Amino acid sequence: MNDETCIKQNPLAEVIEAMDIETFVKASVRTANPLPPLPLTNGALFIDNSVMSEWKQCPEQFKNRFLLNRTAAFEKPALNFGSGIHDALKWLERGFALESALASMADHFVKVPQPPDDHRSPAHAEETIRRYIEHHKTDQWKVLQTDKGPFVEFPFAYKLFDSWRDRDYDGKIDMPTQIPIFFCGKIDLAIEKGDGTKWIVDHKTTFQLGKMFSYEMKKSAQMRGYCWAFKKATGSLPSGYIVDAIRTNSEPKGVTNDCLLEDSDEPRKKWWREQFFREPFYIDQAEINEWELNTIAIIEQMLWHHSHGYFPQNDSWCVGKYGRCQFYDVCSLPVNQRPLMLQSNMFVEDTWTPLNKPTL
């Protein structure tokens, strides 16, 4: 019996032979790891910048986080440190006293502790806030006001467009269905400068400042989306956005040595001054229009893949400048074993959302 005869007598081979390869692959993947339905709220889909970023990085990552609500259980000290800093700034910008803001930040770190060996400790966070206030004490701007108080951590959800789909994720052809798509998020802060111009401000904690950081912020789709939302909220476009950056590096040993050699705290003060940087970026309506068209096109792409039952992997994101993707080990498994790993104690439910409960 030759190999060809063996293949033809295999029932699975007969099925494959009767199907084109595209249909077979899709059917195999869907059976092993079917897609859940879209997470609609009152029939609408809410999309934020985090979701958009996940999709652009890798559709498979998007599926795991946005549709399956799974995220790695390992500690994320950089993100947690940034959350603590944001918490303190939020209360300061709402007019609360420094000690009240620091107490709130300390409570954050009690509830979500930092790893004991990480330099981004609660004490480092407190010193960062105190140095930040000192560094920016001469900046002339005032916080804008809304009918609900200061324009601080302003939540929004505005309709972007209506998407029409005529098939479900299992490929079944249905009557055309209209899905309203809302873009949502939270704007850290909106201010008015001394010259009367209005700006949105986004606080960024980062390990790196400099030219490459500025290049990245200049092309930020997140900030264009927030400017779009600001116009929806106020009726006018802001002059632009200000990236309020805080570098979170540990103090180099050389700074301590220089302080001892000079018998002065000036080297330390100089180092801290270099940890804070505010950069304005002007914006115009043409850039907002382009952001809107790009965002709609990306979301339509996302929905197309969902309606066809498969999200491709972007293997260029498997290992990046920050290390491996959190789902690297999941995607290294055979397709039918991936759901088991996602439900293991290596992953937890991803409950983060920019809005507590999006409502229409």
C-alpha positions in Angstrom: 0.0 0.0 0.0 1.5 3.3 -1.1 1.4 6.6 0.8 -1.2 8.0 -1.5 -3.6 5.2 -0.7 -3.0 5.7 3.0 -3.9 9.3 2.7 -7.1 8.7 0.8 -8.3 6.1 3.3 -7.9 8.6 6.2 -11.4 10.0 6.9 -9.9 13.4 7.9 -8.0 13.5 4.6 -11.2 13.0 2.7 -12.8 15.9 4.5 -9.7 18.1 3.8 -9.8 17.1 0.2 -13.4 18.1 -0.2 -12.7 21.6 1.3 -10.4 24.4 0.1 -7.6 25.1 2.5 -9.0 28.5 3.7 -12.2 26.9 4.7 -10.5 24.0 6.5 -8.1 26.3 8.5 -11.0 28.6 9.5 -13.1 25.7 10.6 -10.3 24.1 12.6 -9.4 27.3 14.4 -13.1 28.2 15.2 -13.8 24.7 16.5 -10.7 24.7 18.8 -11.0 28.3 20.0 -14.3 30.0 18.9 -14.7 33.7 19.3 -17.0 35.1 21.9 -19.6 37.6 20.9 -18.8 41.3 20.9 -19.1 42.9 24.4 -22.1 45.2 23.6 -23.6 47.6 26.1 -27.3 48.4 25.3 -26.5 47.3 21.7 -23.5 49.6 21.4 -19.8 48.9 21.3 -17.5 51.1 23.4 -13.9 51.4 22.2 -11.1 53.3 24.0 -7.5 54.1 23.2 -6.3 51.0 25.1 -8.4 48.7 23.0 -7.2 50.4 19.8 -3.6 50.0 20.9 -4.1 46.4 21.7 -5.6 45.8 18.2 -2.8 47.7 16.4 -0.2 45.7 18.2 -1.7 42.3 17.7 -5.3 41.2 17.0 -4.8 38.0 19.0 -3.7 40.1 22.1 -6.8 42.2 21.5 -9.0 39.1 21.6 -7.5 37.8 24.8 -7.8 41.1 26.7 -10.9 42.7 25.2 -13.1 39.7 24.3 -11.9 37.1 26.8 -11.0 39.7 29.6 -7.8 38.0 30.6 -4.5 39.6 31.6 -1.3 38.3 33.1 -1.3 37.8 36.9 2.4 38.9 37.3 3.1 42.2 38.9 3.3 45.3 36.8 5.2 47.8 39.0 5.6 50.5 36.4 1.9 50.7 35.6 1.0 50.5 39.3 3.5 53.3 40.1 2.0 55.4 37.4 -1.5 54.8 38.8 -0.4 56.1 42.2 1.2 59.2 40.7 -2.0 59.9 38.7 -4.1 59.5 41.9 -2.1 62.2 43.7 -2.1 64.6 40.8 -5.9 64.2 40.4 -6.5 65.4 43.9 -4.0 68.3 43.7 -5.7 69.5 40.5 -9.1 69.4 42.1 -7.8 71.8 44.7 -7.0 69.4 47.6 -4.1 70.0 49.9 -0.8 68.2 49.3 -1.0 66.1 52.4 -4.5 64.8 51.4 -3.3 63.9 47.9 -0.3 62.1 49.4 -2.5 60.2 51.8 -4.7 59.1 48.9 -1.6 57.9 47.0 -0.3 56.0 50.0 -3.7 54.3 50.3 -3.4 53.2 46.7 -0.1 51.5 47.4 -1.5 49.8 50.5 -4.3 48.3 48.4 -2.0 47.5 45.5 1.6 47.1 46.9 4.7 47.5 44.9 7.3 44.7 44.8 9.6 45.2 47.8 12.7 45.2 45.7 11.4 47.7 43.1 12.9 51.2 43.2 9.5 52.7 42.4 8.5 52.5 46.0 5.7 54.5 47.8 8.5 56.7 49.3 9.9 57.4 45.9 6.4 58.3 44.7 6.0 60.8 47.5 9.3 62.4 46.8 8.4 62.5 43.1 5.2 64.4 43.8 6.9 66.9 46.1 9.7 67.5 43.6 7.1 67.8 40.8 5.2 70.6 42.6 8.4 72.5 43.3 9.6 72.2 39.7 6.3 73.4 38.2 5.4 76.0 40.8 5.9 79.0 38.4 3.8 77.5 35.5 0.9 79.8 34.8 -2.3 78.0 34.0 -5.7 77.4 35.5 -7.9 74.3 35.5 -11.0 74.6 33.3 -14.3 74.1 34.9 -17.3 72.0 33.9 -20.9 72.0 35.2 -19.8 69.2 37.5 -16.6 70.7 38.7 -12.9 70.9 37.6 -12.1 69.4 34.2 -10.0 66.7 35.9 -10.1 63.0 34.9 -13.0 63.9 32.7 -14.8 60.7 31.5 -16.4 60.7 28.0 -18.2 58.4 25.6 -19.2 60.0 22.3 -20.6 58.3 19.3 -18.1 57.9 16.5 -20.1 56.1 13.8 -22.6 53.4 13.0 -21.3 50.0 11.8 -23.4 47.7 9.8 -22.8 43.9 9.8 -24.6 41.2 8.0 -23.1 38.1 9.6 -22.4 36.8 13.1 -19.0 35.5 14.2 -19.9 32.0 13.2 -20.3 33.1 9.6 -24.0 32.8 9.6 -25.7 35.4 7.3 -28.2 37.5 9.2 -30.3 40.5 8.6 -28.1 43.7 8.5 -27.6 44.9 12.1 -26.6 48.4 13.1 -24.1 48.7 15.9 -23.4 52.2 17.3 -19.7 52.6 18.0 -18.7 54.9 20.8 -15.2 56.2 21.5 -14.6 56.6 25.2 -11.9 57.4 27.8 -10.8 59.8 30.4 -9.0 63.1 29.8 -6.5 63.7 32.7 -6.8 67.5 32.7 -7.9 70.5 30.6 -6.4 73.9 31.3 -6.3 77.6 30.2 -3.0 79.3 29.8 -2.4 82.9 30.6 -2.9 83.9 26.9 -6.4 82.5 27.0 -5.7 79.3 24.9 -7.1 76.0 26.1 -5.2 72.8 26.2 -5.7 69.2 27.3 -2.9 67.8 29.5 -1.9 64.1 29.8 0.3 62.9 32.6 2.8 60.3 31.5 5.1 58.3 33.7 8.0 56.9 31.7 11.5 55.5 32.0 12.8 57.5 29.0 12.6 61.1 28.0 14.3 62.8 25.1 13.9 62.9 21.3 12.4 59.5 20.7 9.8 60.1 23.5 8.9 63.4 21.9 8.6 61.8 18.4 6.2 59.2 19.9 4.0 61.8 21.6 3.8 64.0 18.5 2.1 61.1 16.6 0.0 60.0 19.5 -3.4 58.8 18.3 -4.6 58.8 21.9 -4.1 62.6 22.2 -5.8 63.3 18.9 -8.7 61.2 20.1 -8.8 63.2 23.4 -8.8 66.5 21.4 -11.7 65.1 19.3 -13.6 64.4 22.6 -12.8 67.8 24.0 -14.4 69.4 21.0 -17.5 67.2 21.5 -17.7 68.2 25.1 -17.1 72.0 24.7 -17.9 72.8 21.1 -14.4 74.0 20.2 -11.1 72.4 19.5 -8.3 73.0 22.0 -5.1 74.6 20.8 -3.4 71.3 21.3 -2.2 68.9 24.0 0.5 69.1 26.6 2.4 65.9 27.5 3.3 66.3 31.2 6.1 63.7 31.5 7.6 62.3 34.7 10.6 60.0 34.4 10.6 57.3 37.0 14.2 56.2 37.0 16.1 55.5 40.3 18.6 58.1 41.4 22.1 57.1 40.0 24.8 56.4 42.6 26.9 59.1 40.9 24.5 61.7 42.1 25.0 60.7 45.7 28.7 60.7 45.3 28.7 64.1 43.7 26.6 65.5 46.6 29.2 64.1 49.1 32.1 65.5 47.1 30.6 68.9 46.7 29.0 68.9 50.2 25.9 70.2 48.5 22.5 68.9 47.5 22.7 70.7 44.1 23.6 67.6 42.1 20.5 65.9 43.4 18.3 68.9 42.6 19.8 69.1 39.1 19.0 65.4 38.6 15.5 65.8 39.8 14.9 68.8 37.5 15.7 66.5 34.6 13.0 64.1 35.6 10.1 66.5 34.6 9.3 67.7 31.2 6.2 69.4 29.7 5.9 69.6 25.9 3.1 71.2 24.0 1.9 70.0 20.7 -0.4 72.1 18.5 -3.3 70.5 16.8 -5.6 71.5 13.9 -8.9 70.2 12.5 -7.3 68.5 9.6 -5.4 66.2 12.0 -8.6 65.5 13.9 -10.4 64.6 10.7 -7.6 62.2 9.7 -7.6 60.6 13.2 -11.4 60.1 12.9 -11.1 58.4 9.4 -8.2 56.2 10.6 -10.0 55.2 13.7 -13.2 54.2 11.9 -11.2 52.2 9.3 -9.3 50.3 12.1 -12.5 49.5 14.0 -14.2 48.3 10.8 -11.2 46.1 10.2 -11.6 44.8 13.7 -15.3 44.0 13.2 -14.6 42.4 9.8 -12.2 39.9 11.4 -14.7 39.2 14.2 -17.5 38.6 11.7 -15.3 36.1 9.9 -14.4 34.3 13.1 -10.6 34.7 13.2 -8.1 37.2 14.5 -4.6 37.0 13.0 -1.4 37.0 15.1 1.1 39.8 14.6 4.3 38.0 15.3 6.4 41.1 15.1 4.8 42.1 18.5 5.7 38.7 20.2 9.0 40.2 21.4 9.3 44.0 21.6 11.4 46.7 23.2 9.7 46.0 26.6 10.2 42.2 26.4 7.9 39.4 25.5 4.1 39.9 25.0 2.2 38.8 28.1 0.5 36.1 25.9 3.7 34.8 24.4 3.5 31.4 26.2 -0.2 31.1 25.4 0.3 31.6 21.6 3.2 29.1 21.8 0.8 26.3 22.6 -1.4 24.4 20.1 -4.7 26.3 19.4 -6.9 23.9 21.4 -4.8 24.2 24.6 -4.7 28.0 24.7 -8.1 28.5 26.5 -6.9 26.2 29.3 -3.8 28.3 29.9 -5.8 31.5 29.8 -8.0 30.2 32.6 -5.1 29.0 34.7 -3.8 31.0 37.7 -1.2 32.6 35.4 -3.9 34.9 34.3 -6.6 36.9 36.0 -9.8 38.7 35.0 -9.1 42.0 33.3 -11.5 44.4 34.9 -9.9 47.7 33.9 -12.1 50.1 31.9 -11.8 53.9 31.4 -15.5 54.2 32.4 -17.0 52.3 35.3 -20.2 51.6 33.3 -20.6 53.0 29.9 -24.2 54.1 29.3 -26.0 55.5 26.3 
